[in-house]
Structure formats: structure tokens, C-alpha cells
């Protein structure tokens, strides 16, 4: 029996694109090696070497992160100008939000997200659905990013149930696989309708109890 549901944030509840950050920073870059948004994107978000990795795990503070990026890209903008470029990249999947809201009171809800200390306060202030969750497990607070086992263990610790009583939903398959490897149930998110169908089956709800 599933007692705890863990949702990923980005591209599940809140669709987003990091590439638009690279596109918006391009006009401010004076570095000859970064006159293509794909190069800026790789510098920031490469899974192995991207500048954002230390920011997502809380090793780098917001102003420190900005100053590093400003120096490396030779950016001609202030932190105040950088902030909306960095944060205003999200929309809301209202179909998913409706599911989250409908689950309140039926089981405990956790948010398990790779995020940073600029993005998360921004989305909390803008999207009320995030206040529905009983707990936020965030990479920059835990000090580890999915699919690192440490962030899942932190979620299991909070849940205080057996791993097999936890169901994790994420749009990145390797993140779901990591949760499954620790004993949790998992759903690879592809659409709100697919998620609804799989949740109904996994939760053991009949037609009358569906969302």
C-alpha cells in the first residue's frame, strides 16, 4: 500500500526550459567564446561540468554563483537584472496541479526536486500548489542531486515508512530508476493523463475513486 507520494517539480508540475536562460544572457555576454546560446547553455547546465551543479547542491551561494557566471561570461548586467532572467522560466501544468490538489488528505505528499536557492523561493511565491506539500526535499538543502542516493534517503527518512510504501514520480527515467533501486515504487512521467492512469492502478483506486 502506498502511503507517501513524492513528486518531482520541474517538467512535472512546472514545465520549464533552461535554454531560455542561455538565450536571454547572450546579449549581455562580451566573451567571444560565448556568442552562441548553446555554448552558454553547456557552460551552465552540462550534467557533469555545468556551473549550476554546485549551485544546485548548496555549495555555492546565490551572489557567489552570479559573480562566477558574470566573470566567466563577461556579462554586462547586475545581479538585480540577472535575477528575472534566471528565475522566470516556469509555467504550470494545471492538469498535474489538479491531481496534486486532489491527493491532499488521501496520502502524504512530498516534493523531491533538484533546484537552487533562487529558483525555489521564486516558484513558491508564484505557484500556490507548492504549499499543498507536506515536505520539500530540495537538492540545495540536502547537498545532493538526483539521481544521487543521498537525496532519496533523505526523502525516505522524512517519510518514515518502508521504501516500498513510497511512490516517486519524475520526468527523468534515470531518476525514477534510482528511486526503484532503493526499494521505492516509481512512475516515469510523460503526461498528466498517463500519470493519472498509473496512479489509479498503483494506488489501488477503483473508477469511483479516481481523480
N, C-alpha and C positions, 0 to 999 in steps of 0.2 A: 504493500500500500504506500502510495506517495504521500508524504506529509509536508514536504518543503519543495517549492518551485524556485529555481534560480534562473533569472533572465539575463542575457547579455543586453547591453544598451544600444551601442552603435550598429546600425543597419538591421536591427530587430525592432526596437521601439522607436528609435530616432535614426532614420536614414541620413547618411552624410557622405561627403566626398572630401578627402584630404587634398585632392588635386587642385581644388579651387583656391586653397591657401597658396600653393605654388604660383598659380596664375595671378593672384592678387598681389603677391610680393614682387613679381617680375619687374614691374615698372620702377620699383624702388631700389633694385639691385644695381650697383655700379661695378660689379665684378664681371670681367669678361668671360669667365668660365660658367657664369650662371645667367646667360641670356636666353635660356630655353627653360620653360616651366618644368619639363621632365627632369632636368638636372637639379633644379631646386627641390622637386618632389623626392628624388632619390637621396639627396643630401639630408633632407628632413626625416623621411619615412622608410628608408631601407630597413628591412626587418632585422638585419644583422648589425649594420653600422650607422643607422639613421640617428640624427641628433636628438630626435624625440625619445629615444629609448630610455635614456637616463632621466628625462623629464617625467615619463610615464611611471617610472619606478620610484619617484620621490627623491632621487639622488641629487637633482638639480632644482633649485628654487626658481619661481617664475621670472624674476628680474635677471637672475644669472643666466637662465635659458635665453631670454631675449637678447641680452648683451652678447652672448656667444654667437647667436644666429646673426645679429646685426653686424658683428665684426667679420664673420666668415663670408657673408653675402654682400658686404659693404652696403648695407641698407641705409637709405636716407629717410628714416622715419623714426618717430618717438615711440616709446612703449604705449602711450595712450592711442596712437594711431595704429600700432600693431595689434592691439587687443581685439578690436572688432574683426579684423582680418582673420585672426586665429580662431575666434570663438563662434562667429556667426556662420556656421557651415551645416547646421542641422535643420531637418524638417521632422514632422511627426507622422508616424504610421498610425492613423487613428483607429484602424481596424485592430491593430495589436494592442493599442491602449485600451480599447473596449474590452478585450479579453482580460487584460491585467485587472481592470476595474471590476469585472465580473467575478474574478477569482478571490477578491478580498473577502476574508471571512471563511472561505472554503478550505484554505490551507495557508501556511506561512509563506511569505514572498520575500525573496532576496534578489538584489541586483548585483551581478558579478561582472565588473567592467574593467577593461584596460582604458584608463583615462588619465588626465593630468589635472593639476590644481587650478588651471584656468578654464578648461572645458567644463568640468563638472559643476562648479558653482554657477556657471552661466546657464547650463541646461536645467538645473534645479530651479533657478529663478524664472525660467521661461515656460517649463512644461510641468504642470501640476501633477500629472500622472506619477511622477517620480516620488511624490510624497506618500503614495499608497504603500510603498515597500516597507517591510518591517526592518530591513537591514540593507545597507550599502556595503559591499565588499569591493574596494577600489584599489587598483594596482599601485597608485602613488602613495596610498596609505599603508598597504601591505608590504611594499618593497619588492614586488614580483608581478610579472605579467603572464597572462595565459599564453601558451599552454604550460607554464611552469607549475609544477605540482604544489608549490607552496601556497599559491593563491587559492587553489581548490581546498587544500587542507584547512586554510583559514575559514572558508565557507562551511566546511563540514563541522569545524569547531563551533562556529556560531549556531549552526542548525541543531546541534546536539541530538541528532538521530543517526541511525545507521546509514552509511552511504547509499545503500540500495533504496532508501526511503526518500532520496533526493532526486529530482528531475531537473536537468540543466538544458537550457535552450540557447543556442548560439548559431550565428550565420556562418561561422568558420568551422569547417569539418574537423580540422585537427584539434581545435579547442574542445569540441564535443568528444572526440576520441580520448583526449587526456582525462576528461571527467569520467568517462566509462572505464578507463584503465584503473581508476581509483575506487571503482565499485558503484558509481552513480549511474542512474539512467540518463539517457541523452536524446535530444531531438535536434537534428540539423535543420535549422530554419531556412526555408526557401520562400514562403509566402504566409500571409496571415491565415488564409483558408487551409493550407496544408498543416499549419501549426494547430489550428482548431481541431482538425480531424485527428491528428496524432495525440493531442492532449486528451480528447474524449476517450480514445482507446486506452491510453496509458493510465488515466485516472479511473478507469472502470465506470464511466458515467454512461447511462443509457440515453436514449434520444430525448427524454423529458428533461434531463438534467444538463443537456448541452448548453453552450453559451448563447 
